[in-house]
Amino acid sequence: GFDARLWKNGPVPGQLYSFPGQKQDTAKEINPIKRTLYPATTGTSVLAIKFDGGVILAADTLGSYGSLARFKAVSRLLKVNDTTVLGGGGDYADFQHLEHVIKQKVID
């Protein structure tokens, strides 16, 4: 079994240890930085410009995962047909869903 005499003044196994002489702060008092536990893959820039000969679309290809620039070749533009192009910014999962729905409609 466990000999408690060898662990005198130590932390209880499985519990947090309060160092002697220090105030035990709560999370509310510390005011920690809050970050999501479920970061989303997002992108920032999709641009369309109309001119006399039509419309030109451009998009960046960087996908950020939370605050990390994680994916460097994310496509944000989808050619639907010869006259329609879809550009998506924000949460990449939304763009992927729309892409899937549109491609399924083309198949049907």
All heavy atoms as an XYZ file, in Angstrom:
823
protein
N       0.805     -1.176      0.000
C       0.000      0.000      0.000
C       0.859      1.254      0.000
O       2.076      1.221     -0.065
N       0.200      2.361      0.109
C       0.820      3.680      0.060
C       1.216      4.098      1.473
O       0.394      4.134      2.381
C      -0.163      4.674     -0.561
C       0.364      6.079     -0.615
C       1.339      6.424     -1.530
C      -0.108      7.052      0.245
C       1.827      7.724     -1.587
C       0.374      8.342      0.195
C       1.355      8.676     -0.729
N       2.502      4.455      1.670
C       2.990      4.899      2.966
C       2.940      6.425      3.017
O       3.781      7.110      2.431
C       4.411      4.399      3.198
C       4.910      4.701      4.614
O       4.189      5.376      5.384
O       6.022      4.241      4.930
N       1.938      6.991      3.689
C       1.714      8.436      3.738
C       2.858      9.172      4.424
O       3.047     10.365      4.189
C       0.397      8.745      4.430
N       3.653      8.478      5.275
C       4.755      9.159      5.973
C       5.822      9.639      4.983
O       6.489     10.628      5.210
C       5.383      8.223      6.996
C       4.434      7.896      8.152
C       5.056      6.903      9.071
N       5.244      5.652      8.306
C       5.985      4.634      8.688
N       6.640      4.672      9.816
N       6.090      3.545      7.953
N       5.976      8.956      3.834
C       6.958      9.364      2.838
C       6.487     10.576      2.038
O       7.251     11.187      1.321
C       7.240      8.198      1.875
C       7.867      6.969      2.510
C       7.980      5.852      1.502
C       9.233      7.307      3.100
N       5.235     10.924      2.180
C       4.618     11.985      1.381
C       4.143     13.116      2.275
O       3.212     13.841      1.948
C       3.443     11.384      0.597
C       3.058     12.184     -0.608
C       1.949     12.964     -0.747
C       3.746     12.286     -1.842
N       1.910     13.545     -1.973
C       3.014     13.140     -2.686
C       4.939     11.755     -2.329
C       3.415     13.465     -3.966
C       5.328     12.069     -3.603
C       4.567     12.921     -4.403
N       4.821     13.313      3.398
C       4.410     14.320      4.380
C       4.406     15.711      3.739
O       5.357     16.122      3.096
C       5.366     14.302      5.570
C       4.951     15.253      6.671
C       5.907     15.162      7.831
C       5.466     16.145      8.895
N       6.399     16.205      9.984
N       3.306     16.449      3.887
C       3.093     17.799      3.363
C       3.072     17.860      1.832
O       3.148     18.927      1.255
C       4.142     18.785      3.896
C       4.053     18.950      5.383
O       2.969     18.913      5.961
N       5.192     19.097      6.038
N       3.028     16.747      1.182
C       2.948     16.729     -0.285
C       1.498     16.768     -0.735
O       0.565     16.707      0.069
N       1.297     16.880     -2.041
C      -0.075     16.910     -2.547
C      -0.740     15.544     -2.413
O      -0.080     14.511     -2.447
C       0.104     17.276     -4.024
C       1.480     16.817     -4.360
C       2.281     16.979     -3.116
N      -2.023     15.576     -2.224
C      -2.791     14.340     -2.212
C      -2.807     13.822     -3.645
O      -3.068     14.592     -4.574
C      -4.230     14.614     -1.711
C      -5.069     13.358     -1.762
C      -4.192     15.183     -0.298
N      -2.473     12.560     -3.864
C      -2.486     12.044     -5.239
C      -3.810     12.343     -5.936
O      -4.891     12.132     -5.387
C      -2.274     10.541     -5.044
C      -1.524     10.432     -3.747
C      -2.090     11.546     -2.901
N      -3.708     12.890     -7.148
C      -4.900     13.227     -7.916
C      -5.472     14.602     -7.613
O      -6.462     15.006     -8.199
N      -4.874     15.340     -6.680
C      -5.369     16.663     -6.295
C      -4.340     17.731     -6.679
O      -3.185     17.434     -6.950
C      -5.618     16.725     -4.782
C      -6.631     15.727     -4.285
C      -8.023     16.046     -4.792
O      -8.423     17.202     -4.841
N      -8.767     15.018     -5.167
N      -4.768     18.999     -6.695
C      -3.858     20.104     -6.935
C      -3.087     20.416     -5.659
O      -3.590     20.206     -4.557
C      -4.629     21.345     -7.390
C      -5.371     21.201     -8.720
C      -6.202     22.435     -8.989
C      -4.395     20.946     -9.851
N      -1.872     20.907     -5.807
C      -1.033     21.228     -4.656
C      -0.994     22.733     -4.443
O      -0.732     23.492     -5.370
C       0.381     20.701     -4.874
C       1.312     20.968     -3.724
C       1.108     20.350     -2.510
C       2.379     21.833     -3.861
C       1.951     20.580     -1.446
C       3.236     22.075     -2.801
C       3.013     21.444     -1.582
O       3.856     21.683     -0.523
N      -1.268     23.164     -3.235
C      -1.168     24.573     -2.861
C       0.170     24.766     -2.161
O       0.407     24.189     -1.101
C      -2.304     24.967     -1.919
O      -3.539     24.829     -2.558
N       1.054     25.572     -2.762
C       2.347     25.813     -2.156
C       2.163     26.618     -0.875
O       1.362     27.552     -0.824
C       3.254     26.564     -3.131
C       3.694     25.716     -4.286
C       3.031     25.773     -5.503
C       4.763     24.843     -4.148
C       3.427     24.986     -6.555
C       5.166     24.048     -5.203
C       4.500     24.109     -6.410
N       2.921     26.282      0.173
C       2.780     26.997      1.448
C       3.052     28.485      1.285
O       3.965     28.882      0.571
C       3.850     26.346      2.339
C       4.129     25.018      1.713
C       3.888     25.209      0.241
N       2.237     29.309      1.921
C       2.437     30.752      1.914
C       1.924     31.456      0.669
O       2.121     32.657      0.520
N       1.299     30.739     -0.227
C       0.773     31.366     -1.435
C      -0.752     31.312     -1.427
O      -1.347     30.337     -0.997
C       1.298     30.675     -2.689
C       2.766     30.923     -2.915
C       3.210     30.423     -4.276
O       2.496     29.724     -4.950
N       4.409     30.806     -4.661
N      -1.335     32.394     -1.926
C      -2.793     32.492     -2.014
C      -3.294     31.596     -3.150
O      -2.686     31.538     -4.217
C      -3.174     33.954     -2.294
C      -4.652     34.189     -2.400
C      -4.914     35.686     -2.635
C      -6.377     35.922     -2.844
N      -6.744     36.089     -4.213
N      -4.353     30.894     -2.919
C      -4.947     30.028     -3.941
C      -5.917     30.864     -4.783
O      -6.987     31.233     -4.327
C      -5.694     28.853     -3.271
C      -6.229     27.832     -4.235
C      -5.113     27.012     -4.878
O      -3.984     27.004     -4.440
N      -5.450     26.329     -5.946
N      -5.526     31.222     -5.992
C      -6.357     32.028     -6.875
C      -7.369     31.150     -7.610
O      -7.103     30.000     -7.924
C      -5.508     32.753     -7.922
C      -4.610     33.817     -7.303
O      -5.056     34.452     -6.341
O      -3.492     33.989     -7.798
N      -8.510     31.746     -7.887
C      -9.488     31.065     -8.722
C      -9.338     31.571    -10.154
O      -8.709     32.600    -10.401
C     -10.925     31.352     -8.236
O     -11.187     32.745     -8.411
C     -11.119     30.960     -6.776
N      -9.909     30.865    -11.109
C      -9.833     31.273    -12.516
C     -10.424     32.660    -12.706
O      -9.927     33.452    -13.499
C     -10.540     30.251    -13.399
N     -11.464     32.978    -11.965
C     -12.095     34.295    -12.103
C     -11.137     35.401    -11.665
O     -11.067     36.464    -12.279
C     -13.378     34.340    -11.275
C     -14.188     35.597    -11.475
C     -15.503     35.534    -10.743
C     -16.320     36.773    -11.000
N     -17.597     36.749    -10.317
N     -10.346     35.153    -10.613
C      -9.391     36.149    -10.132
C      -8.191     36.284    -11.064
O      -7.648     37.357    -11.242
C      -8.916     35.773     -8.723
C     -10.006     35.877     -7.673
C      -9.596     35.223     -6.370
O      -8.838     34.233     -6.397
O     -10.054     35.695     -5.323
N      -7.768     35.192    -11.667
C      -6.612     35.216    -12.569
C      -6.978     35.856    -13.902
O      -6.164     36.479    -14.544
C      -6.092     33.776    -12.801
C      -5.567     33.196    -11.492
C      -5.002     33.754    -13.853
C      -5.239     31.721    -11.568
N      -8.236     35.720    -14.332
C      -8.730     36.227    -15.610
C      -7.903     35.674    -16.787
O      -7.230     36.421    -17.487
C      -8.739     37.757    -15.619
C      -9.528     38.302    -16.791
O     -10.388     37.608    -17.337
N      -9.249     39.522    -17.193
N      -7.950     34.356    -16.972
C      -7.130     33.758    -18.041
C      -7.638     34.158    -19.418
O      -8.791     34.535    -19.601
C      -7.324     32.254    -17.818
C      -8.674     32.148    -17.188
C      -8.807     33.385    -16.329
N      -6.736     34.075    -20.409
C      -7.129     34.315    -21.798
C      -8.004     33.146    -22.229
O      -7.648     31.988    -22.028
C      -5.884     34.418    -22.693
C      -5.052     35.634    -22.286
C      -6.272     34.493    -24.161
C      -3.701     35.701    -22.977
N      -9.119     33.460    -22.815
C     -10.042     32.414    -23.233
C      -9.885     32.158    -24.717
O      -9.926     33.079    -25.523
C     -11.477     32.823    -22.903
C     -11.708     32.973    -21.414
C     -13.079     33.534    -21.132
C     -13.297     33.738    -19.663
N     -12.625     34.905    -19.136
N      -9.703     30.900    -25.079
C      -9.611     30.495    -26.477
C     -10.545     29.319    -26.670
O     -10.739     28.515    -25.763
C      -8.189     30.107    -26.843
C      -7.236     31.292    -26.814
C      -5.887     30.897    -27.400
N      -5.042     32.040    -27.559
C      -4.192     32.478    -26.652
N      -4.097     31.887    -25.486
N      -3.443     33.522    -26.894
N     -11.058     29.193    -27.865
C     -11.974     28.106    -28.129
C     -11.263     26.761    -28.078
O     -10.085     26.651    -28.417
C     -12.659     28.277    -29.508
O     -13.556     27.195    -29.706
C     -11.647     28.290    -30.646
N     -11.972     25.754    -27.647
C     -11.439     24.392    -27.681
C     -11.705     23.751    -29.034
O     -11.221     22.671    -29.311
C     -12.077     23.564    -26.568
C     -11.773     24.039    -25.147
C     -12.530     23.179    -24.138
C     -10.298     24.008    -24.857
N     -12.505     24.403    -29.858
C     -12.874     23.871    -31.167
C     -12.596     24.907    -32.244
O     -13.526     25.498    -32.799
C     -14.357     23.477    -31.177
C     -14.712     22.559    -30.044
C     -15.367     23.043    -28.918
C     -14.357     21.221    -30.078
C     -15.684     22.204    -27.864
C     -14.660     20.383    -29.024
C     -15.327     20.877    -27.923
O     -15.631     20.050    -26.878
N     -11.317     25.173    -32.557
C     -11.044     26.181    -33.578
C     -11.558     25.746    -34.941
O     -11.613     24.561    -35.249
C      -9.523     26.297    -33.574
C      -9.029     25.065    -32.938
C     -10.110     24.568    -32.031
N     -11.961     26.709    -35.730
C     -12.472     26.447    -37.067
C     -11.421     26.843    -38.086
O     -10.584     27.701    -37.826
C     -13.757     27.246    -37.299
N     -11.474     26.200    -39.246
C     -10.594     26.587    -40.338
C     -11.266     27.717    -41.089
O     -12.368     27.558    -41.600
C     -10.318     25.397    -41.272
O      -9.721     24.354    -40.501
C      -9.387     25.791    -42.398
N     -10.604     28.866    -41.122
C     -11.179     30.051    -41.737
C     -10.220     30.639    -42.759
O      -9.037     30.332    -42.767
C     -11.493     31.127    -40.684
O     -10.300     31.467    -40.003
C     -12.536     30.640    -39.696
N     -10.758     31.466    -43.608
C      -9.974     32.216    -44.583
C     -10.465     33.638    -44.574
O     -11.494     33.946    -43.983
N      -9.746     34.517    -45.249
C     -10.076     35.916    -45.057
C     -10.504     36.663    -46.298
O     -11.357     37.518    -46.215
C      -8.870     36.657    -44.460
O      -7.740     36.439    -45.302
C      -8.560     36.156    -43.084
N      -9.916     36.385    -47.451
C     -10.100     37.309    -48.564
C     -10.675     36.660    -49.809
O     -10.075     35.738    -50.366
C      -8.759     37.954    -48.936
O      -8.211     38.610    -47.825
N     -11.831     37.142    -50.222
C     -12.419     36.811    -51.526
C     -12.847     38.144    -52.126
O     -13.526     38.937    -51.472
C     -13.633     35.866    -51.406
C     -14.254     35.606    -52.763
C     -13.222     34.555    -50.747
N     -12.430     38.397    -53.361
C     -12.666     39.681    -53.996
C     -13.252     39.467    -55.381
O     -12.796     38.605    -56.131
C     -11.326     40.435    -54.105
C     -11.326     41.773    -54.830
C     -12.092     42.805    -54.022
C      -9.892     42.217    -55.076
N     -14.275     40.229    -55.719
C     -14.858     40.206    -57.066
C     -14.911     41.635    -57.582
O     -15.316     42.553    -56.864
C     -16.256     39.610    -57.035
N     -14.487     41.816    -58.822
C     -14.506     43.139    -59.446
C     -15.233     43.041    -60.777
O     -14.893     42.210    -61.625
C     -13.072     43.671    -59.673
C     -12.341     43.788    -58.319
C     -13.109     45.008    -60.390
C     -10.885     44.134    -58.448
N     -16.242     43.900    -60.940
C     -16.993     43.956    -62.195
C     -16.328     44.973    -63.121
O     -15.951     46.060    -62.682
C     -18.439     44.371    -61.913
C     -19.305     44.430    -63.142
C     -20.715     44.863    -62.795
C     -21.529     45.021    -64.058
N     -22.866     45.520    -63.791
N     -16.179     44.606    -64.382
C     -15.643     45.520    -65.384
C     -16.440     45.343    -66.669
O     -17.346     44.501    -66.735
C     -14.134     45.296    -65.590
C     -13.765     43.939    -66.121
C     -13.477     43.760    -67.461
C     -13.709     42.835    -65.286
C     -13.138     42.515    -67.962
C     -13.367     41.589    -65.768
C     -13.077     41.426    -67.113
N     -16.141     46.145    -67.695
C     -16.921     46.116    -68.939
C     -17.005     44.729    -69.567
O     -18.020     44.356    -70.131
C     -16.340     47.098    -69.965
C     -16.566     48.542    -69.562
O     -17.483     48.782    -68.744
O     -15.834     49.415    -70.055
N     -15.942     43.940    -69.445
C     -15.923     42.622    -70.075
C     -16.424     41.489    -69.201
O     -16.422     40.335    -69.613
N     -16.833     41.760    -67.974
C     -17.333     40.696    -67.087
C     -16.978     40.936    -65.638
O     -16.994     42.063    -65.164
N     -16.643     39.869    -64.964
C     -16.304     39.917    -63.537
C     -15.041     39.076    -63.331
O     -14.893     38.015    -63.924
C     -17.447     39.344    -62.670
C     -17.073     39.328    -61.194
C     -18.741     40.108    -62.890
N     -14.167     39.567    -62.486
C     -12.976     38.795    -62.131
C     -13.039     38.501    -60.631
O     -13.422     39.369    -59.849
C     -11.675     39.525    -62.509
C     -10.478     38.617    -62.283
C     -11.532     40.822    -61.759
C      -9.197     39.124    -62.908
N     -12.745     37.267    -60.259
C     -12.738     36.868    -58.849
C     -11.343     36.443    -58.445
O     -10.617     35.835    -59.237
C     -13.679     35.688    -58.601
C     -15.150     36.026    -58.394
C     -15.862     36.040    -59.705
C     -15.757     35.031    -57.463
N     -10.977     36.747    -57.211
C      -9.688     36.334    -56.652
C      -9.896     35.985    -55.185
O     -10.776     36.526    -54.522
C      -8.672     37.458    -56.788
N      -9.088     35.055    -54.701
C      -9.173     34.659    -53.289
C      -7.807     34.228    -52.798
O      -7.005     33.697    -53.569
C     -10.181     33.524    -53.120
N      -7.562     34.461    -51.517
C      -6.319     33.938    -50.946
C      -6.468     32.429    -50.761
O      -7.568     31.884    -50.854
C      -5.989     34.634    -49.624
C      -6.945     34.281    -48.503
O      -8.140     34.037    -48.760
O      -6.494     34.254    -47.356
N      -5.364     31.757    -50.501
C      -5.399     30.304    -50.353
C      -4.978     29.850    -48.966
O      -4.797     28.665    -48.733
C      -4.476     29.635    -51.396
O      -3.147     30.110    -51.203
C      -4.945     29.916    -52.804
N      -4.833     30.790    -48.020
C      -4.403     30.436    -46.674
C      -5.603     30.071    -45.818
O      -6.580     30.813    -45.742
C      -3.661     31.618    -46.035
C      -3.121     31.368    -44.632
C      -2.032     30.305    -44.670
C      -2.591     32.652    -44.037
N      -5.542     28.926    -45.179
C      -6.579     28.512    -44.232
C      -6.011     28.554    -42.829
O      -5.015     27.895    -42.533
N      -6.614     29.341    -41.964
C      -6.155     29.444    -40.578
C      -6.955     28.503    -39.704
O      -8.161     28.370    -39.855
C      -6.325     30.878    -40.076
O      -5.533     31.751    -40.843
N      -6.266     27.850    -38.779
C      -6.905     26.951    -37.820
C      -6.748     27.615    -36.458
O      -5.671     27.583    -35.870
C      -6.229     25.589    -37.854
C      -6.878     24.549    -36.986
C      -8.118     24.014    -37.331
C      -6.264     24.106    -35.833
C      -8.713     23.053    -36.538
C      -6.856     23.142    -35.035
C      -8.075     22.617    -35.392
O      -8.678     21.665    -34.611
N      -7.811     28.288    -36.011
C      -7.687     29.121    -34.816
C      -6.769     30.288    -35.159
O      -6.965     30.974    -36.147
N      -5.705     30.479    -34.392
C      -4.760     31.562    -34.683
C      -3.536     31.061    -35.457
O      -2.614     31.817    -35.711
C      -4.307     32.227    -33.379
O      -3.657     31.262    -32.573
N      -3.544     29.798    -35.859
C      -2.417     29.201    -36.565
C      -2.664     29.194    -38.072
O      -3.703     28.723    -38.533
C      -2.220     27.760    -36.077
C      -1.160     26.918    -36.757
C       0.223     27.473    -36.442
C      -1.265     25.485    -36.285
N      -1.725     29.745    -38.853
C      -1.817     29.694    -40.322
C      -1.433     28.274    -40.734
O      -0.275     27.962    -40.951
C      -0.896     30.720    -40.948
N      -2.418     27.400    -40.823
C      -2.168     25.957    -40.922
C      -2.153     25.417    -42.349
O      -1.319     24.616    -42.715
C      -3.237     25.230    -40.094
C      -3.234     23.739    -40.169
C      -1.984     23.174    -39.502
N      -2.003     21.741    -39.498
C      -1.545     20.968    -40.473
N      -1.025     21.498    -41.546
N      -1.597     19.664    -40.377
N      -3.101     25.812    -43.169
C      -3.244     25.243    -44.508
C      -2.889     26.308    -45.541
O      -3.436     27.394    -45.534
C      -4.677     24.743    -44.722
C      -5.122     23.773    -43.666
C      -5.949     24.179    -42.638
C      -4.687     22.459    -43.688
C      -6.363     23.293    -41.656
C      -5.077     21.568    -42.700
C      -5.923     21.984    -41.684
N      -1.985     25.984    -46.472
C      -1.471     26.996    -47.394
C      -2.033     26.891    -48.800
O      -1.727     27.728    -49.633
C       0.056     26.911    -47.429
C       0.642     27.275    -46.085
C       2.133     27.267    -46.084
C       2.599     27.674    -44.700
N       3.951     27.387    -44.425
N      -2.852     25.907    -49.085
C      -3.383     25.735    -50.446
C      -4.878     25.412    -50.411
O      -5.325     24.424    -50.969
C      -2.614     24.647    -51.183
N      -5.649     26.251    -49.742
C      -7.098     26.056    -49.623
C      -7.795     26.793    -50.764
O      -7.606     27.993    -50.930
C      -7.606     26.580    -48.259
C      -9.114     26.504    -48.172
C      -6.961     25.805    -47.126
N      -8.584     26.077    -51.532
C      -9.314     26.700    -52.633
C     -10.587     27.356    -52.109
O     -11.381     26.718    -51.428
C      -9.677     25.657    -53.683
O     -10.470     26.244    -54.688
N     -10.777     28.625    -52.437
C     -11.947     29.391    -51.995
C     -12.891     29.710    -53.143
O     -13.883     30.391    -52.946
C     -11.497     30.708    -51.371
C     -10.768     30.517    -50.081
C     -11.767     30.357    -49.016
N     -11.160     30.112    -47.732
C     -11.878     29.883    -46.668
N     -13.167     29.874    -46.736
N     -11.295     29.651    -45.536
N     -12.566     29.269    -54.352
C     -13.402     29.539    -55.524
C     -13.845     28.225    -56.138
O     -13.083     27.270    -56.212
C     -12.623     30.360    -56.557
C     -12.112     31.716    -56.087
C     -11.253     32.358    -57.170
C     -13.257     32.629    -55.695
N     -15.091     28.185    -56.577
C     -15.646     26.992    -57.203
C     -16.359     27.387    -58.483
O     -17.292     28.197    -58.456
C     -16.647     26.310    -56.254
C     -17.470     25.168    -56.835
C     -16.573     23.975    -57.185
C     -18.561     24.752    -55.872
N     -15.908     26.830    -59.604
C     -16.602     27.061    -60.872
C     -17.814     26.138    -60.894
O     -17.700     24.922    -60.890
C     -15.686     26.770    -62.055
C     -16.375     26.989    -63.391
C     -15.456     26.682    -64.551
C     -16.218     26.837    -65.865
N     -15.376     26.488    -67.013
N     -18.998     26.735    -60.930
C     -20.241     25.966    -60.961
C     -20.571     25.593    -62.404
O     -20.903     24.452    -62.702
C     -21.399     26.769    -60.316
C     -22.699     25.999    -60.406
C     -21.057     27.122    -58.869
N     -20.499     26.569    -63.301
C     -20.698     26.333    -64.741
C     -19.997     27.468    -65.496
O     -19.222     28.209    -64.906
C     -22.192     26.222    -65.092
C     -22.988     27.436    -64.679
O     -22.504     28.567    -64.738
N     -24.223     27.212    -64.228
N     -20.278     27.620    -66.776
C     -19.577     28.632    -67.579
C     -19.933     30.072    -67.212
O     -19.230     31.011    -67.610
C     -19.845     28.404    -69.074
C     -19.135     27.159    -69.587
O     -18.155     26.721    -68.946
O     -19.561     26.616    -70.623
N     -21.016     30.275    -66.471
C     -21.416     31.641    -66.123
C     -21.475     31.902    -64.616
O     -21.800     33.011    -64.206
C     -22.821     31.952    -66.712
O     -23.755     31.014    -66.161
C     -22.811     31.865    -68.226
N     -21.164     30.902    -63.808
C     -21.304     31.058    -62.355
C     -20.060     30.544    -61.630
O     -19.607     29.425    -61.869
C     -22.531     30.280    -61.837
O     -23.685     30.683    -62.576
C     -22.765     30.533    -60.363
N     -19.545     31.391    -60.733
C     -18.429     31.022    -59.861
C     -18.828     31.379    -58.439
O     -19.395     32.435    -58.188
C     -17.136     31.763    -60.256
C     -16.015     31.432    -59.285
C     -16.726     31.419    -61.668
N     -18.541     30.473    -57.512
C     -18.836     30.707    -56.098
C     -17.533     30.999    -55.373
O     -16.542     30.290    -55.551
C     -19.491     29.459    -55.484
C     -19.735     29.475    -53.981
C     -20.808     30.498    -53.631
C     -20.123     28.098    -53.493
N     -17.514     32.064    -54.577
C     -16.372     32.388    -53.725
C     -16.829     32.368    -52.284
O     -17.908     32.862    -51.973
N     -16.032     31.783    -51.408
C     -16.445     31.676    -50.009
C     -15.371     32.123    -49.056
O     -14.214     31.744    -49.176
N     -15.731     32.954    -48.086
C     -14.838     33.372    -47.012
C     -15.413     32.909    -45.688
O     -16.545     32.443    -45.623
N     -14.642     33.023    -44.642
C     -15.127     32.620    -43.321
C     -14.835     31.155    -43.050
O     -13.823     30.621    -43.485
N     -15.742     30.486    -42.356
C     -15.556     29.087    -41.963
C     -15.495     28.197    -43.192
O     -16.434     28.146    -43.981
C     -16.686     28.662    -41.036
C     -16.436     27.318    -40.372
O     -15.572     26.556    -40.854
O     -17.100     27.028    -39.368
N     -14.401     27.484    -43.369
C     -14.199     26.665    -44.558
C     -15.204     25.509    -44.633
O     -15.568     25.069    -45.710
C     -12.765     26.133    -44.607
C     -12.406     25.553    -45.954
C     -12.385     26.366    -47.078
C     -12.098     24.222    -46.101
C     -12.065     25.859    -48.325
C     -11.768     23.701    -47.340
C     -11.755     24.515    -48.446
O     -11.441     24.007    -49.679
N     -15.683     25.032    -43.492
C     -16.662     23.946    -43.487
C     -17.948     24.376    -44.197
O     -18.583     23.563    -44.886
C     -16.971     23.513    -42.060
N     -18.346     25.639    -44.080
C     -19.537     26.132    -44.780
C     -19.318     26.091    -46.286
O     -20.198     25.668    -47.042
C     -19.874     27.561    -44.348
C     -20.299     27.648    -42.892
O     -20.749     26.624    -42.340
O     -20.172     28.736    -42.316
N     -18.142     26.522    -46.725
C     -17.818     26.484    -48.153
C     -17.796     25.046    -48.658
O     -18.330     24.742    -49.725
C     -16.467     27.162    -48.413
C     -16.072     27.158    -49.865
C     -16.663     28.035    -50.760
C     -15.120     26.276    -50.329
C     -16.311     28.036    -52.100
C     -14.744     26.265    -51.671
C     -15.344     27.151    -52.555
N     -17.206     24.130    -47.888
C     -17.169     22.723    -48.287
C     -18.577     22.147    -48.418
O     -18.858     21.372    -49.327
C     -16.369     21.897    -47.288
C     -14.889     22.135    -47.363
C     -14.143     21.363    -46.287
O     -14.507     21.398    -45.115
N     -13.093     20.672    -46.704
N     -19.468     22.531    -47.512
C     -20.847     22.048    -47.571
C     -21.535     22.547    -48.842
O     -22.182     21.771    -49.553
C     -21.630     22.477    -46.331
C     -23.073     22.107    -46.389
N     -23.501     20.802    -46.254
C     -24.184     22.858    -46.599
C     -24.826     20.768    -46.378
N     -25.258     22.002    -46.586
N     -21.399     23.840    -49.110
C     -22.001     24.391    -50.331
C     -21.412     23.731    -51.578
O     -22.134     23.415    -52.531
C     -21.794     25.901    -50.396
C     -22.628     26.733    -49.430
C     -22.195     28.189    -49.495
C     -24.104     26.597    -49.727
N     -20.110     23.513    -51.586
C     -19.449     22.854    -52.709
C     -20.022     21.449    -52.924
O     -20.330     21.049    -54.051
C     -17.948     22.781    -52.438
C     -17.149     22.134    -53.538
C     -15.661     22.097    -53.209
O     -15.289     22.028    -52.023
O     -14.874     22.135    -54.172
N     -20.205     20.716    -51.846
C     -20.771     19.365    -51.929
C     -22.200     19.399    -52.477
O     -22.563     18.604    -53.355
C     -20.755     18.698    -50.552
C     -21.413     17.363    -50.514
N     -20.831     16.228    -51.043
C     -22.628     16.988    -50.044
C     -21.659     15.214    -50.890
N     -22.749     15.645    -50.275
N     -23.027     20.311    -51.964
C     -24.423     20.423    -52.423
C     -24.470     20.773    -53.912
O     -25.228     20.178    -54.688
C     -25.191     21.478    -51.582
C     -26.539     21.808    -52.210
C     -25.370     20.988    -50.149
N     -23.660     21.741    -54.331
C     -23.652     22.165    -55.742
C     -23.177     21.039    -56.646
O     -23.792     20.766    -57.682
C     -22.788     23.437    -55.917
C     -23.508     24.625    -55.269
C     -22.507     23.708    -57.388
C     -22.649     25.861    -55.127
N     -22.117     20.367    -56.274
C     -21.612     19.262    -57.086
C     -22.629     18.134    -57.184
O     -22.776     17.499    -58.220
C     -20.280     18.742    -56.532
C     -19.132     19.684    -56.835
C     -17.814     19.137    -56.315
C     -16.669     20.056    -56.702
N     -15.366     19.569    -56.225
N     -23.366     17.886    -56.112
C     -24.408     16.857    -56.145
C     -25.543     17.277    -57.091
O     -26.079     16.449    -57.813
C     -24.951     16.592    -54.742
C     -25.875     15.400    -54.657
C     -25.203     14.098    -55.086
O     -24.088     13.792    -54.670
N     -25.861     13.330    -55.931
N     -25.903     18.557    -57.075
C     -26.948     19.052    -57.995
C     -26.511     18.883    -59.439
O     -27.314     18.557    -60.307
C     -27.264     20.534    -57.714
C     -27.892     20.794    -56.382
C     -29.332     20.355    -56.365
C     -29.960     20.705    -55.035
N     -31.283     20.165    -54.908
N     -25.224     19.120    -59.723
C     -24.717     18.956    -61.084
C     -24.806     17.477    -61.507
O     -25.169     17.169    -62.628
C     -23.255     19.473    -61.180
C     -22.625     19.105    -62.513
C     -23.224     20.984    -60.982
N     -24.494     16.581    -60.575
C     -24.583     15.144    -60.869
C     -26.027     14.721    -61.119
O     -26.316     13.969    -62.031
C     -23.965     14.312    -59.714
C     -22.467     14.538    -59.663
C     -24.275     12.831    -59.888
C     -21.800     13.949    -58.430
N     -26.946     15.234    -60.280
C     -28.365     14.877    -60.401
C     -28.911     15.458    -61.685
O     -29.620     14.975    -62.445
C     -29.177     15.406    -59.216
C     -28.775     14.719    -57.914
O     -28.139     13.661    -57.958
O     -29.104     15.279    -56.839
